[in-house]
Amino acid sequence: MENTIPSSPQPSSSFNWEQLGAFIASVTEQMKETDRQIKETSQQMKETDRRMKETDRRMKETDLQMKETDRRLKKAERLIQKSRKEFKEQMKSYRKETKCRIEENNRRIQEIDRQMQETDRRLQETDQLIKGNALRQERMETEMRKQIKEVTTRFLSQSGHIVEGLMEPSALNLFKDLDFDIVGCWKEMKATNKTTNRRMEVDLFYHDTTEAIAVEVKIKCEKEDIDHFLEQMTHFKEVFPKYADTNVYAAIAAINYNRGADVYAAEKGLFVIRVSENDVFSLDPANKADRIYF
């Protein structure tokens, strides 16, 4: 079973998550528009070997840039260990830096879109040179979609880490108000049961001596996410036998709840955490006695 490393609670920060949600929706629409453009020109697309190598090089560069962003975020987390007064000053700088990174990510996405439009223009200019090779065109289209999906997935992953970082200290006070005597928090707790080969990861795990709360963090939450999380929790003590004698509650935290997913989660017995104005995390009204535990 893999070792897990606890991370210390961190105070909450101020960030306009409504704009982040709108921005993510905008990026999604841009990706849909790009996919539509690829479909419209699918009969015209025939890349030369040189263009395929160039596309691969650009995607590798994007991957290195995203890894560098991840490295910087982790470095920032290790630095947040000073006094409350010093920490407030550091968070002002950190929020400014995070905003710049999001703007930089937006610039990169726009650059990819510009590159796609430039590719489309070049394909139209060389229309007379493209021959009907349907199999090659289909492979190229599939590869392009895969690459775009990877870029989008990496971007959303980075956003998810930011939400976890902001959520960790905020939820601590919320659960303490519900008479949870929290003594620690584990971030991205992972383990594998070597006998059953079942693997599980918990985004945030708040615990005391007899009780604990496993929190699933989402940018956008669907009802299907709730069902999947509950199914995973039925195997929690199989993967984490250390907590066999602990009452482990389940909680979901998200910026956007689609199609009544928050109501659905509450009906299923989960604590529901949402973002209100000024990036303050709040807990929907809930009695501890009415929540399910594993």
LINCOR-V429804 format. One record per residue. OMEGA is omega as a letter, one per 30 degrees, with the letter a starting at -180 (* if undefined). D_CENTER is the distance of its C-alpha to the mean C-alpha in Angstrom with 2 decimals. Layout:
<<OMEGA,D_CENTER> <OMEGA,D_CENTER>>
This chain:
<<a,24.66> <l,22.17> <l,22.44> <a,19.83> <l,19.84> <l,19.59> <a,18.29> <l,20.27> <l,19.32> <l,18.54> <l,19.72> <l,17.76> <l,17.59> <l,18.38> <a,16.14> <a,16.57> <l,13.45> <l,15.66> <l,16.02> <l,12.34> <l,12.06> <a,15.25> <l,14.21> <l,11.23> <l,13.93> <l,16.36> <l,14.45> <l,14.18> <l,17.90> <l,18.74> <l,17.39> <l,19.43> <l,22.38> <l,22.21> <l,22.25> <l,25.23> <l,27.03> <l,26.68> <a,28.16> <a,30.99> <a,31.96> <l,31.36> <a,35.15> <a,35.62> <l,33.00> <a,34.52> <l,33.07> <l,35.35> <a,34.44> <a,34.15> <l,31.42> <l,29.37> <l,29.67> <l,28.75> <l,25.57> <l,24.63> <a,25.40> <a,23.24> <l,20.18> <l,20.92> <l,21.23> <a,17.84> <l,16.37> <l,18.41> <l,17.29> <l,13.53> <l,14.69> <l,16.84> <l,14.17> <l,12.30> <a,15.84> <l,16.64> <l,13.77> <l,14.89> <l,18.42> <a,17.87> <a,16.69> <a,19.90> <a,22.01> <a,21.20> <a,24.08> <a,26.95> <a,28.86> <a,27.64> <l,29.67> <a,28.49> <l,24.86> <l,25.10> <l,26.47> <a,23.79> <l,21.00> <l,22.82> <a,22.67> <l,19.04> <l,17.98> <l,20.26> <l,18.85> <l,15.21> <l,16.64> <a,18.47> <l,15.51> <l,13.74> <l,17.21> <l,17.59> <l,14.49> <l,16.09> <a,19.36> <l,18.18> <l,16.92> <l,20.29> <l,22.08> <l,20.75> <l,21.95> <l,25.24> <l,25.62> <l,25.19> <l,27.81> <l,30.03> <l,29.77> <l,30.79> <a,33.70> <l,34.90> <l,34.77> <l,36.92> <a,39.33> <a,39.78> <a,40.08> <a,43.65> <a,42.56> <l,39.99> <a,41.55> <l,40.58> <a,38.52> <a,36.29> <l,34.84> <l,33.78> <a,32.26> <l,30.17> <l,28.87> <l,28.07> <l,26.21> <l,24.12> <l,23.33> <l,22.41> <l,19.97> <a,18.40> <l,18.10> <l,16.63> <l,14.01> <l,13.14> <a,12.94> <a,10.67> <l,8.27> <l,8.48> <a,8.13> <l,4.92> <l,3.75> <l,6.07> <l,5.28> <l,2.82> <l,5.99> <l,8.15> <l,7.75> <a,8.56> <l,11.32> <a,12.73> <a,12.67> <a,14.42> <a,17.85> <a,17.85> <l,17.56> <l,20.28> <l,22.87> <a,21.94> <l,22.67> <l,25.70> <l,27.10> <l,27.10> <l,29.31> <a,26.79> <a,28.27> <l,25.07> <a,26.05> <l,22.80> <l,19.05> <l,17.32> <a,13.77> <a,11.98> <a,15.35> <l,16.18> <l,19.51> <l,21.56> <a,24.81> <l,27.15> <a,29.62> <a,27.50> <l,24.86> <a,22.19> <a,18.89> <l,16.42> <l,13.46> <a,13.01> <l,10.21> <a,13.08> <l,16.75> <a,19.47> <l,22.96> <a,26.64> <a,29.74> <a,29.83> <l,26.63> <l,22.87> <l,19.70> <a,16.67> <l,13.57> <a,10.63> <a,7.73> <l,6.26> <l,6.06> <a,8.90> <l,10.94> <l,13.84> <l,16.84> <l,16.12> <l,13.00> <a,15.55> <a,18.09> <a,15.99> <l,15.02> <l,18.72> <l,19.94> <a,18.02> <l,19.48> <l,22.95> <a,22.70> <a,21.37> <l,24.82> <a,25.58> <a,22.84> <a,23.33> <l,27.12> <a,27.31> <a,26.37> <a,28.92> <a,30.88> <l,28.02> <a,27.09> <l,23.31> <a,21.92> <l,18.65> <l,16.40> <l,13.47> <a,11.66> <l,10.12> <a,10.92> <l,12.40> <a,14.34> <l,15.91> <l,19.47> <a,20.20> <l,17.38> <l,17.91> <l,21.61> <a,21.12> <l,19.10> <l,21.90> <l,24.51> <l,23.07> <l,23.54> <l,20.10> <a,19.62> <a,17.61> <a,15.92> <l,15.37> <l,15.36> <a,18.87> <l,20.57> <l,20.14> <l,16.66> <l,18.51> <a,16.89> <a,19.44> <l,20.29> <a,21.95> <a,25.57> <l,25.88> <a,28.56> <a,27.62> <a,30.39> <a,28.89> <l,25.55> <l,25.40> <a,25.03> <*,25.16>>
